[in-house]
Amino acid sequence: MTPEVSHFLKGVKQKGEEGKLLYVGESIERIDGLEKVLGRPVYTGDMLARGTLHAKLFHSSVAHGTIRDLDLSRAKGMPRVVDVITWRDVPGINESSAVIPDRPLFSSGVVRSTADLIGAVIAETDATAQDAVEAVKVTYDELPTVFDPVEAMQPYAVKVHDEGNVAKQMKIRKGDILKGFSSSSVVLENTFRTQFQDATPMETEVGMAVPSADGSVTVIGSMQSPHHTRAALVKMLNMPAEKVRVVQAFTGGAFGPKSDETPYDVCGAAAIAALKLKKPVYCRMDREESMVMHTKRHPYVIRHKTGVSADGKLQADEVELYLDTGAYASLGVFVIGRGIFHCTGAYEVPNVKADSYLVYTNNTYAGSLRGFGGPQAIFAMESQMEDLARKLSMDPLEFRMKNMLVPGKRNATNALIDSSCGLPQCVEKVVGSSDYWNKRKIFANQVGQVKKGLGIALLMHGNSLGPEGNDYAAVLLEVGRDGIITVGTGLTEYGTGAITGVIQVAAAVMGVPLKWFRLARPNTAKHRETGPTVASRTVVIGGNASRLAAEKLRKRLELVAADLLKVSQSDVSIEDGVAFDRADTTRSVGWADLAFEAHRRGVKMSEESFFMAPPAPWDTETGLGTPYLQYTWGALIVEVQVDESTGVYQVTDVHVAYDVGKAINPTGVLGQIYGGTVQGLGYAMMEELIHREGKVVNPNLADYYIPTSMDVPKNFKAFIVEVPGPLGPFGAKIVAEPPIVLPAPAVRNAVLDATGVAVNDLPVTSEKVLMGLKRGLQKASDQSSGAAK
Amino acid sequence: MALSKHFVTMTVNGAERSLHVDSTDSLMDILRDRLDLKSVKDGCRSGDCGLCAVLLDGKLVNSCLVLAAQCRGSVVTTLEGLVEDPLMKVLQQKFLKYNAAQCGFCTPAMLVAAKDIVSKNAKPSEDEVRLGISGILCRCTGYYPIFHAILEAAEERKP
């Protein structure tokens, strides 16, 4: 933590640490829970009214080319087809891109991937629209293609965009890499590759646009960031912001892509058609369309050259990270930062030289996905740590503990790790829970074809947006005359439960039980620009905005109570929904009466507070600085069981601990730990959206495997560690993304421990394990036949 | 291709419903679009995600894979038809307690499956619960909160 930051944080020091904390730290049922168990939330697809037109998007069938001819006549002539819209129908700027303006909504000539949209059929029914899409005839002149990010950087590679294939590059220059290698006695070089992962929210992308007679439009959809969606629509529609209202409906999972371009695509297509045809239009992606058209996790190629001294201390790490962002940069321009800032993981390396490149290819595009560059960077680093320990003949845990970040050490960006680091406590929890040292001894003497192994991975995860933009949020609290408190914010709930945390913070500050709180639908016409709901930042940043609003309301209510109770404000306390005289607690006024009295006196009973995190300064030339204001820490140990005759393996045990600063809602935190770990196990073991010549070959849930209830480990032990951080309310750190990061390296390392097979390209499939075992046998037999000669 | 119409009478959530359906209409289409039972979710239309699971004559099925025309005389139950069911109430409470409903999109199918498991086997093991919900995908919870909720509901309901 830099001095500037500490100074700032003095000004926002949290209430409550000293006194009794109600509602925070309690496992409270989520505010949207009751509706959900009753099956009653209204998702966008549940509000479809008769007479609504259906828009069906269609996309390129080639990975790179120009459209020679687009023949819409047959599609347009089909009964019940109303229109087909293309780039010519976009009233404003034909653009649907989150950061760099490199992506058109509809192609006007060039297609750079098979996910490139060409247009949308508008029909009376979904089935008709689908048939009409098949009747659209597109003729292409194909262009040369490139599908590998390293190859795409070569001078001979075809240019995906005129400006060249490197969309962004970043670097870290810490210490003196040559000096570091010269003091190393072991140097290890490895290359790691990661795959496309699909987010697979259970609800696919959907948007609905309803035009009004005054020329404005209301857009309702499944999304993470309604204000960003509005900004994109304002550009596409060439309309003033106040004429475009965006409302987030209940959203059935998101995990990243719903903060990127697909919500702009479905909402944009619906809005363009709705305004043109003056009818409500509904645009939904089916599963296949969603898996082809939305952003995925970036495949990375990562090279490490790492030097270690004879006593097992890391000396130098030279790292290259290449991101395949597909045809468009999307959020890759920020993923690259999180990746490089985490490239040496939870370890102190005095000399670091890292270079990262965000590279265009003709694959479908990549962007946000839970973890955001962290999973790839940590997979490579933790695999490298494992292999280094083996090379040094050190225990992998001991080697890690020797090098891990603890208060006083410095990470890859040279940020000083402060006393809010709970990594050692996390390690202690999982080592104890897994019976690590004892298991090590037992597993050292295994015989037979079924082998067990242990895998470890440690986590440092920079909190919130950091260098990914201004980190702010607004939260509106409105106390009604009946005492009901309506919480309004552009931050969205899409499953994480984070908004319940934001409300718990308000409840704790105001002294009012959660039963008085209601959540308003996020609506750009009503709620202030809030930035995106991403980076797990809702509780930390939104929680601070909520705290500020609650503090102001509490003060006003204390004044009203003081007047009613005929005491001074400092004599009044509000606890558990009752305002009372501290000197005589029998003299009190209940919450509903207090709210009514406040309204009767004309006291302002709504407050919208804005919180912005202090800047996270770092130097673009050296990559050094404080790109994050606090970190979440974690440790994972998994146990696997591998059948060496088939390569088939199971993860049998998971022991995991996260330092979340303060668990505002422990059950909510556990929900993120379970869910994130399982999604991470999917990434580790089975999930791969396979591209062949730029075409996604498995865009469905039969061929793209995500974990089912039969796949999750038998034993799962989760621990919450609480070392308060300086940024979040009550010391809270972020929790939603981190648990997805560690399973991939932990599984890879456990399989290596059990079998001696190191799989350096994700996912760690049984086929790769078996091939590795066979290669090992081959090597062994080569050696023995060599010896016989 | 001409679509033939079928006249189908079935009992849905206790009420007899008669409708003309197309030969290509799935049971899911009918439940969602004609009978307004929106707890039945559409996640893939190919039987892979299980979000459209309902009870058809006492069996848990993916309603997207059943043709409505096949359902003549059948008894269909969705979450909407189980809200007064005492076992369902316990399950709902436990889902709330364990944060087993997160984005909520798989929740109706999970609850119907949970009811199916516990009503047929008063004391299911964790393995039986895993198997019982294995046709329904959830991307939020990692399934553990759902196991905990179903097992505790079964435990509490035992006489």
Interface residues (C-beta under 8 A of the other chain):
Chain A: E29 R30 D32 G33 L34 E35 K36 V37 L38 G39 R40 P41 V42 Y43 G45 D46 A199 T200 P201 M202 E203 T204 F250 T251 G252 G253 A254 F255 D286 R287 Y494 G495 T496 G497 T667 G668 L670 G671 Y674 G675 G676 T677 V678 Q679 N700 L701 A702 I706 P707 T708 S709 M710 V712 F716
Chain B: K38 S39 K41 D42 G43 C44 R45 S46 D48 C49 L51 T78 L79 E80 V83 Q92 F95 L96 K97 Y98 N99 A101 Q102 C103 G104 F105 C106 T107 P108 L111 V129 R130 L131 I133 S134 G135 I136 L137 C138 R139 C140 T141 G142 Y143 Y144 P145 I146 F147
